[in-house]
């Protein structure tokens, strides 16, 4: 499905990674994805305004949200 793979860095994504991170940068209006501490790419740009986070899993997992 093109909507799931239509982002910069998708070709380097591995489902076997241990840690996924997202960085919401409202100064630059971007949402970036990190895999095991390495930046993969930009999921979305042109973002502005207020956002509320939600996370879900298909199986067990741990979620943490950090500011900074």
VONUMI-90621 format. One line per field, with one value per atom (N, C-alpha, C, O, CB): atom name; residue in one letter; residue number from 1; x, y, z. Coordinates in nm, 4 decimals, m for minus. Glycine has a CB too. Example, Ala and Ser with C-alpha at 12.3 -4.5 7.8 and 13.67 -1.06 7.14 Angstrom:
<sites>
at <- N, CA, C, O, CB, N, CA, C, O, CB $
aa <- a, a, a, a, a, s, s, s, s, s $
i <- 1, 1, 1, 1, 1, 2, 2, 2, 2, 2 $
x <- 1.3190, 1.2300, 1.3200, 1.4236, 1.1308, 1.2850, 1.3670, 1.2900, 1.3409, 1.4084 $
y <- m0.5690, m0.4500, m0.3300, m0.3319, m0.4473, m0.2250, m0.1060, 0.0030, 0.1138, m0.0598 $
z <- 0.7800, 0.7800, 0.7800, 0.8465, 0.9046, 0.7080, 0.7140, 0.7870, 0.8039, 0.5725 $
</sites>
This chain:
<sites>
at <- N, CA, C, O, CB, N, CA, C, O, CB, N, CA, C, O, CB, N, CA, C, O, CB, N, CA, C, O, CB, N, CA, C, O, CB, N, CA, C, O, CB, N, CA, C, O, CB, N, CA, C, O, CB, N, CA, C, O, CB, N, CA, C, O, CB, N, CA, C, O, CB, N, CA, C, O, CB, N, CA, C, O, CB, N, CA, C, O, CB, N, CA, C, O, CB, N, CA, C, O, CB, N, CA, C, O, CB, N, CA, C, O, CB, N, CA, C, O, CB, N, CA, C, O, CB, N, CA, C, O, CB, N, CA, C, O, CB, N, CA, C, O, CB, N, CA, C, O, CB, N, CA, C, O, CB, N, CA, C, O, CB, N, CA, C, O, CB, N, CA, C, O, CB, N, CA, C, O, CB, N, CA, C, O, CB, N, CA, C, O, CB, N, CA, C, O, CB, N, CA, C, O, CB, N, CA, C, O, CB, N, CA, C, O, CB, N, CA, C, O, CB, N, CA, C, O, CB, N, CA, C, O, CB, N, CA, C, O, CB, N, CA, C, O, CB, N, CA, C, O, CB, N, CA, C, O, CB, N, CA, C, O, CB, N, CA, C, O, CB, N, CA, C, O, CB, N, CA, C, O, CB, N, CA, C, O, CB, N, CA, C, O, CB, N, CA, C, O, CB, N, CA, C, O, CB, N, CA, C, O, CB, N, CA, C, O, CB, N, CA, C, O, CB, N, CA, C, O, CB, N, CA, C, O, CB, N, CA, C, O, CB, N, CA, C, O, CB, N, CA, C, O, CB, N, CA, C, O, CB, N, CA, C, O, CB, N, CA, C, O, CB, N, CA, C, O, CB, N, CA, C, O, CB, N, CA, C, O, CB, N, CA, C, O, CB, N, CA, C, O, CB, N, CA, C, O, CB $
aa <- x, x, x, x, x, x, x, x, x, x, x, x, x, x, x, x, x, x, x, x, x, x, x, x, x, x, x, x, x, x, x, x, x, x, x, x, x, x, x, x, x, x, x, x, x, x, x, x, x, x, x, x, x, x, x, x, x, x, x, x, x, x, x, x, x, x, x, x, x, x, x, x, x, x, x, x, x, x, x, x, x, x, x, x, x, x, x, x, x, x, x, x, x, x, x, x, x, x, x, x, x, x, x, x, x, x, x, x, x, x, x, x, x, x, x, x, x, x, x, x, x, x, x, x, x, x, x, x, x, x, x, x, x, x, x, x, x, x, x, x, x, x, x, x, x, x, x, x, x, x, x, x, x, x, x, x, x, x, x, x, x, x, x, x, x, x, x, x, x, x, x, x, x, x, x, x, x, x, x, x, x, x, x, x, x, x, x, x, x, x, x, x, x, x, x, x, x, x, x, x, x, x, x, x, x, x, x, x, x, x, x, x, x, x, x, x, x, x, x, x, x, x, x, x, x, x, x, x, x, x, x, x, x, x, x, x, x, x, x, x, x, x, x, x, x, x, x, x, x, x, x, x, x, x, x, x, x, x, x, x, x, x, x, x, x, x, x, x, x, x, x, x, x, x, x, x, x, x, x, x, x, x, x, x, x, x, x, x, x, x, x, x, x, x, x, x, x, x, x, x, x, x, x, x, x, x, x, x, x, x, x, x, x, x, x, x, x, x, x, x, x, x, x, x, x, x, x, x, x, x, x, x, x, x, x, x, x, x, x, x $
i <- 1, 1, 1, 1, 1, 2, 2, 2, 2, 2, 3, 3, 3, 3, 3, 4, 4, 4, 4, 4, 5, 5, 5, 5, 5, 6, 6, 6, 6, 6, 7, 7, 7, 7, 7, 8, 8, 8, 8, 8, 9, 9, 9, 9, 9, 10, 10, 10, 10, 10, 11, 11, 11, 11, 11, 12, 12, 12, 12, 12, 13, 13, 13, 13, 13, 14, 14, 14, 14, 14, 15, 15, 15, 15, 15, 16, 16, 16, 16, 16, 17, 17, 17, 17, 17, 18, 18, 18, 18, 18, 19, 19, 19, 19, 19, 20, 20, 20, 20, 20, 21, 21, 21, 21, 21, 22, 22, 22, 22, 22, 23, 23, 23, 23, 23, 24, 24, 24, 24, 24, 25, 25, 25, 25, 25, 26, 26, 26, 26, 26, 27, 27, 27, 27, 27, 28, 28, 28, 28, 28, 29, 29, 29, 29, 29, 30, 30, 30, 30, 30, 31, 31, 31, 31, 31, 32, 32, 32, 32, 32, 33, 33, 33, 33, 33, 34, 34, 34, 34, 34, 35, 35, 35, 35, 35, 36, 36, 36, 36, 36, 37, 37, 37, 37, 37, 38, 38, 38, 38, 38, 39, 39, 39, 39, 39, 40, 40, 40, 40, 40, 41, 41, 41, 41, 41, 42, 42, 42, 42, 42, 43, 43, 43, 43, 43, 44, 44, 44, 44, 44, 45, 45, 45, 45, 45, 46, 46, 46, 46, 46, 47, 47, 47, 47, 47, 48, 48, 48, 48, 48, 49, 49, 49, 49, 49, 50, 50, 50, 50, 50, 51, 51, 51, 51, 51, 52, 52, 52, 52, 52, 53, 53, 53, 53, 53, 54, 54, 54, 54, 54, 55, 55, 55, 55, 55, 56, 56, 56, 56, 56, 57, 57, 57, 57, 57, 58, 58, 58, 58, 58, 59, 59, 59, 59, 59, 60, 60, 60, 60, 60, 61, 61, 61, 61, 61, 62, 62, 62, 62, 62, 63, 63, 63, 63, 63, 64, 64, 64, 64, 64, 65, 65, 65, 65, 65, 66, 66, 66, 66, 66, 67, 67, 67, 67, 67, 68, 68, 68, 68, 68 $
x <- 0.0843, 0.0000, 0.0890, 0.1753, m0.0960, 0.0687, 0.1560, 0.1522, 0.2526, 0.1166, 0.0405, 0.0328, 0.1223, 0.1655, m0.1107, 0.1513, 0.2372, 0.3849, 0.4687, 0.2029, 0.4188, 0.5592, 0.6002, 0.7112, 0.5857, 0.5132, 0.5391, 0.6036, 0.5499, 0.4090, 0.7194, 0.7924, 0.9411, 0.9871, 0.7498, 1.0145, 1.1605, 1.2207, 1.1913, 1.2196, 1.3033, 1.3716, 1.3050, 1.3595, 1.3843, 1.1881, 1.1164, 1.2017, 1.1929, 0.9884, 1.2827, 1.3631, 1.4634, 1.5124, 1.4379, 1.4945, 1.5881, 1.5191, 1.5865, 1.6795, 1.3855, 1.3106, 1.3170, 1.3050, 1.1640, 1.3362, 1.3389, 1.2363, 1.2375, 1.4809, 1.1483, 1.0498, 1.1160, 1.0517, 0.9469, 1.2420, 1.3149, 1.3850, 1.4545, 1.4170, 1.3686, 1.4367, 1.3824, 1.2693, 1.4200, 1.4625, 1.4238, 1.3559, 1.2712, 1.5452, 1.3929, 1.3398, 1.3011, 1.3800, 1.4427, 1.1789, 1.1337, 1.1121, 1.0569, 1.0030, 1.1546, 1.1334, 1.0774, 1.1043, 1.2630, 0.9998, 0.9474, 0.9827, 0.9753, 0.7933, 1.0207, 1.0533, 0.9591, 0.9634, 1.2020, 0.8737, 0.7848, 0.8532, 0.8697, 0.6453, 0.8927, 0.9646, 0.8715, 0.8588, 1.0984, 0.8063, 0.7117, 0.7786, 0.7134, 0.6134, 0.9073, 0.9808, 0.9958, 0.9735, 1.1208, 1.0340, 1.0493, 0.9257, 0.9189, 1.1691, 0.8277, 0.7032, 0.7200, 0.6575, 0.6450, 0.8047, 0.8301, 0.8068, 0.8162, 0.9718, 0.7765, 0.7698, 0.8689, 0.8497, 0.6230, 0.9753, 1.0815, 1.0758, 1.0286, 1.2193, 1.1244, 1.1263, 1.2703, 1.3571, 1.0524, 1.2939, 1.4247, 1.4097, 1.3102, 1.4831, 1.5096, 1.5119, 1.6409, 1.7501, 1.4996, 1.6284, 1.7459, 1.8442, 1.9654, 1.8163, 1.7916, 1.8745, 1.9233, 1.9867, 1.9903, 1.8957, 1.9399, 1.8204, 1.7160, 2.0115, 1.8371, 1.7280, 1.7063, 1.8001, 1.7580, 1.5797, 1.5461, 1.5006, 1.5406, 1.4382, 1.4168, 1.3673, 1.2496, 1.2178, 1.3283, 1.1855, 1.0731, 0.9432, 0.9211, 1.0848, 0.8569, 0.7252, 0.6296, 0.5487, 0.6671, 0.6397, 0.5466, 0.6129, 0.6901, 0.4157, 0.5831, 0.6310, 0.5120, 0.4008, 0.7437, 0.5361, 0.4293, 0.3359, 0.2226, 0.3499, 0.3817, 0.2981, 0.2995, 0.4011, 0.3447, 0.1871, 0.1753, 0.0570, m0.0315, 0.1582, 0.0555, m0.0572, m0.0314, 0.0835, m0.1798, m0.1393, m0.1304, m0.1550, m0.2351, m0.2310, m0.0844, m0.0978, m0.1122, m0.0598, 0.0232, m0.1827, m0.2004, m0.1481, m0.1850, m0.3507, m0.0622, 0.0002, m0.0865, m0.1575, 0.1365, m0.0799, m0.1394, m0.0501, 0.0047, m0.2867, m0.0349, 0.0474, m0.0266, m0.1002, 0.1856, m0.0074, m0.0697, 0.0249, 0.1211, m0.1996, m0.0024, 0.0830, m0.0017, m0.1172, 0.1670, 0.0580, m0.0053, 0.0224, m0.0548, 0.0453, 0.1323, 0.1680, 0.2242, 0.2013, 0.2720, 0.2951, 0.3483, 0.4491, 0.5185, 0.4135, 0.4557, 0.5513, 0.5497, 0.4681, 0.5212, 0.6401, 0.6512, 0.6543, 0.7221, 0.7782, 0.5813, 0.5766, 0.6296, 0.5961, 0.4334, 0.7123, 0.7516, 0.7505, 0.7816, 0.8918, 0.7147, 0.7133, 0.8066, 0.7952, 0.5687, 0.8996, 0.9967, 0.9912, 0.9649, 1.1386, 1.0154, 1.0194, 1.1634, 1.2332, 0.9243, 1.2061, 1.3419, 1.4208, 1.5366, 1.4151 $
y <- m0.1180, 0.0000, 0.1245, 0.1389, m0.0003, 0.2126, 0.3297, 0.4236, 0.4890, 0.4058, 0.4329, 0.5254, 0.4816, 0.5656, 0.5375, 0.3525, 0.3035, 0.3143, 0.3149, 0.1600, 0.3227, 0.3239, 0.4547, 0.4656, 0.2095, 0.5523, 0.6773, 0.7805, 0.8896, 0.7331, 0.7450, 0.8395, 0.8150, 0.7030, 0.8265, 0.9250, 0.9220, 0.8269, 0.8390, 1.0632, 0.7337, 0.6426, 0.5075, 0.4217, 0.7064, 0.4855, 0.3591, 0.2388, 0.1332, 0.3600, 0.2543, 0.1418, 0.0915, m0.0208, 0.1835, 0.1714, 0.1298, 0.0806, 0.0419, 0.2444, 0.0816, 0.0376, m0.1146, m0.1868, 0.0848, m0.1624, m0.3056, m0.3377, m0.2759, m0.3514, m0.4330, m0.4750, m0.5450, m0.5650, m0.5672, m0.5819, m0.6499, m0.5529, m0.5974, m0.7442, m0.4226, m0.3270, m0.3375, m0.3815, m0.1828, m0.2974, m0.3052, m0.1778, m0.1832, m0.3341, m0.0628, 0.0649, 0.1530, 0.1736, 0.1368, 0.2045, 0.3045, 0.4349, 0.4349, 0.2590, 0.5441, 0.6743, 0.7705, 0.7580, 0.7286, 0.8660, 0.9706, 1.1049, 1.1222, 0.9564, 1.1988, 1.3334, 1.4304, 1.4458, 1.3683, 1.4958, 1.5984, 1.7325, 1.7789, 1.5952, 1.7944, 1.9226, 2.0290, 2.0435, 1.9142, 2.1035, 2.2045, 2.3325, 2.4162, 2.2358, 2.3510, 2.4651, 2.4464, 2.5393, 2.4800, 2.3246, 2.2948, 2.2289, 2.2106, 2.2054, 2.1929, 2.1340, 1.9935, 1.9584, 2.2208, 1.9110, 1.7763, 1.6703, 1.6974, 1.7661, 1.5501, 1.4318, 1.3319, 1.2820, 1.3720, 1.3026, 1.2135, 1.0813, 1.0746, 1.2787, 0.9756, 0.8423, 0.7984, 0.8168, 0.7412, 0.7398, 0.6863, 0.5374, 0.4939, 0.7619, 0.4606, 0.3163, 0.2816, 0.3049, 0.2370, 0.2258, 0.1917, 0.3085, 0.2889, 0.0695, 0.4301, 0.5487, 0.6169, 0.7221, 0.5126, 0.5600, 0.6187, 0.6778, 0.6139, 0.5127, 0.7996, 0.8641, 0.7940, 0.7750, 1.0142, 0.7554, 0.6940, 0.7968, 0.7917, 0.5896, 0.8901, 0.9877, 1.0653, 1.0561, 0.9201, 1.1417, 1.2269, 1.1596, 1.1283, 1.3655, 1.1374, 1.0800, 1.1837, 1.1539, 1.0196, 1.3077, 1.4126, 1.5479, 1.5675, 1.4047, 1.6413, 1.7783, 1.8737, 1.8308, 1.8119, 2.0018, 2.1002, 2.1003, 2.1474, 2.0761, 2.0485, 2.0402, 2.1710, 2.2404, 1.9257, 2.2043, 2.3234, 2.3039, 2.2227, 2.4528, 2.3778, 2.3715, 2.2801, 2.2486, 2.3262, 2.2367, 2.1500, 2.0058, 1.9779, 2.1933, 1.9132, 1.7709, 1.6913, 1.7299, 1.7206, 1.5814, 1.4883, 1.3527, 1.3056, 1.4796, 1.2883, 1.1610, 1.0421, 1.0458, 1.1488, 0.9372, 0.8080, 0.7006, 0.7193, 0.7967, 0.5899, 0.4800, 0.3487, 0.3326, 0.4766, 0.2561, 0.1253, 0.0170, 0.0442, 0.1205, m0.1044, m0.2179, m0.3346, m0.3515, m0.2615, m0.4137, m0.5385, m0.6471, m0.7420, m0.5819, m0.6325, m0.7282, m0.6497, m0.5291, m0.8345, m0.7143, m0.6482, m0.5405, m0.5504, m0.7508, m0.4383, m0.3310, m0.2338, m0.2451, m0.2583, m0.1390, m0.0358, 0.0996, 0.1170, m0.0567, 0.1953, 0.3298, 0.4281, 0.4200, 0.3673, 0.5209, 0.6326, 0.7583, 0.7552, 0.6094, 0.8682, 0.9975, 1.0894, 1.1056, 1.0573, 1.1497, 1.2387, 1.3729, 1.3817, 1.1800, 1.4749, 1.6100, 1.6596, 1.6425, 1.7060, 1.7205, 1.7752, 1.7473, 1.7878, 1.7222 $
z <- 0.0000, 0.0000, 0.0000, 0.0865, 0.1223, m0.0944, m0.1119, 0.0075, 0.0359, m0.2366, 0.0784, 0.1913, 0.3062, 0.3852, 0.2396, 0.3176, 0.4248, 0.3899, 0.4801, 0.4570, 0.2636, 0.2223, 0.1559, 0.1037, 0.1280, 0.1574, 0.0870, 0.1798, 0.1992, 0.0282, 0.2372, 0.3219, 0.3066, 0.2843, 0.4707, 0.3195, 0.3069, 0.4092, 0.5282, 0.3242, 0.3667, 0.4576, 0.4756, 0.5451, 0.5886, 0.4148, 0.4325, 0.3932, 0.4559, 0.3507, 0.2915, 0.2414, 0.3460, 0.3342, 0.1142, 0.4468, 0.5516, 0.6788, 0.7743, 0.5859, 0.6811, 0.7983, 0.8114, 0.7125, 0.7898, 0.9350, 0.9627, 1.0708, 1.1772, 1.0060, 1.0449, 1.1438, 1.2627, 1.3657, 1.0794, 1.2497, 1.3572, 1.4526, 1.5439, 1.2976, 1.4340, 1.5209, 1.6636, 1.6845, 1.4670, 1.7598, 1.9004, 1.9498, 2.0390, 1.9855, 1.8922, 1.9394, 1.8213, 1.7291, 2.0285, 1.8254, 1.7293, 1.8045, 1.9146, 1.6557, 1.7466, 1.8070, 1.7048, 1.5853, 1.8660, 1.7513, 1.6647, 1.7265, 1.8481, 1.6447, 1.6426, 1.6865, 1.6170, 1.4949, 1.6568, 1.6956, 1.6434, 1.6621, 1.7749, 1.7141, 1.5535, 1.5538, 1.4969, 1.3753, 1.4706, 1.5867, 1.5399, 1.4947, 1.4322, 1.6477, 1.5243, 1.4698, 1.3188, 1.2411, 1.5384, 1.2786, 1.1359, 1.0758, 0.9543, 1.1147, 1.1589, 1.1097, 1.0553, 0.9553, 1.0033, 1.1204, 1.0706, 1.1775, 1.2972, 1.0185, 1.1322, 1.2168, 1.1586, 1.0477, 1.2240, 1.2339, 1.1872, 1.2611, 1.3746, 1.2055, 1.1962, 1.2551, 1.2782, 1.1929, 1.1647, 1.3957, 1.4339, 1.4630, 1.5209, 1.5579, 1.4222, 1.4448, 1.5170, 1.4651, 1.3106, 1.6367, 1.7172, 1.7266, 1.7182, 1.6584, 1.7441, 1.7635, 1.6370, 1.6451, 1.8437, 1.5202, 1.3934, 1.3190, 1.3065, 1.3054, 1.2703, 1.1966, 1.0631, 0.9855, 1.1742, 1.0371, 0.9089, 0.8065, 0.6902, 0.9278, 0.8502, 0.7552, 0.8109, 0.9294, 0.6265, 0.7239, 0.7606, 0.7210, 0.6040, 0.6942, 0.8202, 0.7933, 0.7370, 0.6491, 0.9201, 0.7892, 0.7496, 0.7675, 0.8613, 0.8313, 0.6781, 0.6948, 0.6800, 0.6495, 0.5907, 0.7014, 0.6928, 0.8136, 0.8037, 0.5691, 0.9266, 1.0461, 1.1243, 1.1286, 1.1354, 1.1856, 1.2692, 1.3627, 1.3356, 1.1825, 1.4720, 1.5639, 1.6815, 1.7125, 1.4915, 1.7480, 1.8652, 1.8247, 1.7354, 1.9736, 1.8922, 1.8619, 1.9906, 2.0950, 1.7809, 1.9823, 2.0931, 2.0479, 1.9403, 2.1381, 2.1285, 2.0922, 2.1310, 2.2315, 2.1582, 2.0509, 2.0830, 2.0231, 1.9144, 2.0291, 2.0914, 2.0412, 2.0615, 2.1589, 2.1121, 1.9707, 1.9820, 1.9345, 1.8626, 1.9026, 1.9747, 1.9404, 1.8896, 1.9287, 2.0625, 1.8025, 1.7605, 1.8636, 1.8774, 1.6206, 1.9353, 2.0401, 2.1590, 2.1691, 1.9878, 2.2462, 2.3659, 2.3285, 2.2273, 2.4595, 2.4114, 2.3888, 2.5046, 2.5960, 2.2584, 2.4997, 2.6028, 2.5345, 2.4332, 2.6914, 2.5892, 2.5340, 2.6363, 2.7545, 2.4916, 2.5908, 2.6761, 2.5917, 2.4726, 2.7407, 2.6542, 2.5869, 2.6628, 2.7843, 2.5787, 2.5894, 2.6510, 2.5825, 2.4625, 2.6443, 2.6572, 2.6026, 2.6074, 2.7073, 2.6813, 2.4989, 2.5025, 2.3793, 2.3695, 2.6185 $
</sites>
